[in-house]
Amino acid sequence: MRAITIDRYGGPEVAQLRSDVPVPAPAPGEVLVQVVCAGVNFMDVHTRQGKYRDSRTYPPRAPCTLGMEGAGVVLALGEGVTHLAVGDRVAWCIAWGSYAQYACVPAWQAARIPEAIGFDLAAAAMFQGCTAHYLVHDVARLAPGHSCLVHAGSGSIGQLLIQTAKRLGATVFATASTPHKRAVAAQRGADRTLAYEGFADAVRAATGGRGVDVVFDSLGKATLRESLRAARTRGLIVNYGNVSGSVSDLDPIELGEAGSLLLTRPRLADHMTDAATIQRRADAVFWAIAAGHLSVDLAEPCTLDDVQRVHARIEARAQVGKSVVWIDARDALARA
Ligand SMILES: NC(=O)c1ccc[n+]([C@@H]2O[C@H](COP(=O)([O-])OP(=O)(O)OC[C@H]3O[C@@H](n4cnc5c(N)ncnc54)[C@H](OP(=O)(O)O)[C@@H]3O)[C@@H](O)[C@H]2O)c1
């Protein structure tokens, strides 16, 4: 089968398209899926770069097939799988091998997709939609009257965080690096958009000196210290990503000095630990999309031949919107 694999860590060039990869056979508890669309994520970039080589949460190591999110049709059931059937339309994330024509997915990680949702939207929304869902509902527990700051408000998760927080009645500040990206964040509903330069002072000024209840920080090194200053006394800092590098020298006393702040570094994997939770979160995301409450910013359709280019664009900070790979190029052409 055709698949994008890495045999070593490195830049986009190590992601190689091969046409001789064996079709995997489902182990007990897995389903074999014909992949229709695969989501392209920052996590794939991190995996390719080798950032997870020592991670206990994320097991894939080179050599491997890239891609940890996708949508497709169940072709065969491994031993013991009873809650899915051949022909089911499913989506998954944090299960590797999706940049390929066929993938074996642990059945408990595969969520059924409603008819109203196409494979491209399902592959685009599963990972980031479920992430925004748990961050807003379970970690930050936003409610009417709350305020939050969303960094990288035009990023895939940023856009979903803004929409979800607004729908729950929160006031939303959002940062982004360019006027175009700030316009995207405003379009998604941010009440106020900001450049990164001086964002903490701007947030404090706009909140009468108080600061926001919650900061969603996916940048890490470039913003985290200033994020502490943007939060209110006893506010919550949610450091859910480290696209600019991680902070390795934070003394807990800084959290005290900044106003008894709470700092957390949550992971989706710990909020998707069983089949029922995964289907519940996926349903919430898919139905919000179907009802028009949540928009997913789909980038132009691409194919397995385009993966290196999309990875390079993400790393160059030039990507706005989510890329999904149509595994069969004919499907991509039909969508273009
Ligand atoms: N903890 C979790 O549960 C969880 C789950 C899913 C993903 N994540 C992580 O969340 C982060 C964001 O994911 P995403 O899918 O929203 O990514 P994305 O769509 O690629 O957006 C990332 C944004 O980060 C900003 N950025 C700032 N510095 C950057 C840099 N040096 N390189 C590239 N982008 C930079 C860019 O916006 P500006 O140019 O406006 O700054 C960009 O739009 C990633 O680190 C991902 O691994 C965490």
The ligand as an ORCA input file, in Angstrom:
! r2SCAN-3c Opt
* xyz 0 1
  N      -2.076     19.058     25.158
  C      -2.933     18.542     24.307
  O      -3.857     17.813     24.679
  C      -2.761     18.841     22.847
  C      -3.629     18.270     21.921
  C      -3.478     18.601     20.588
  C      -2.438     19.458     20.186
  N      -1.610     19.968     21.130
  C      -0.536     20.918     20.776
  O      -1.127     22.197     20.591
  C      -0.262     22.977     19.780
  C      -1.067     23.708     18.711
  O      -1.653     22.761     17.848
  P      -2.508     23.223     16.570
  O      -2.995     21.980     15.942
  O      -3.486     24.260     16.914
  O      -1.361     23.851     15.663
  P      -1.476     24.817     14.412
  O      -2.812     24.795     13.796
  O      -0.317     24.473     13.530
  O      -1.264     26.267     15.048
  C      -0.098     26.582     15.720
  C      -0.001     28.098     15.855
  O       1.079     28.381     16.709
  C       1.585     29.651     16.396
  N       3.048     29.615     16.507
  C       3.752     30.368     17.369
  N       5.044     30.077     17.287
  C       5.180     29.138     16.336
  C       6.293     28.451     15.798
  N       7.543     28.666     16.225
  N       6.075     27.540     14.808
  C       4.834     27.297     14.368
  N       3.727     27.905     14.863
  C       3.907     28.825     15.833
  C       1.111     30.015     14.981
  O       0.253     31.136     15.079
  P       0.871     32.617     15.216
  O       1.769     32.810     14.030
  O      -0.301     33.504     15.253
  O       1.641     32.637     16.514
  C       0.261     28.815     14.554
  O      -0.942     29.209     13.962
  C       0.801     22.000     19.251
  O       1.952     22.114     20.053
  C       0.182     20.651     19.479
  O       1.144     19.624     19.604
  C      -1.758     19.681     22.444
*
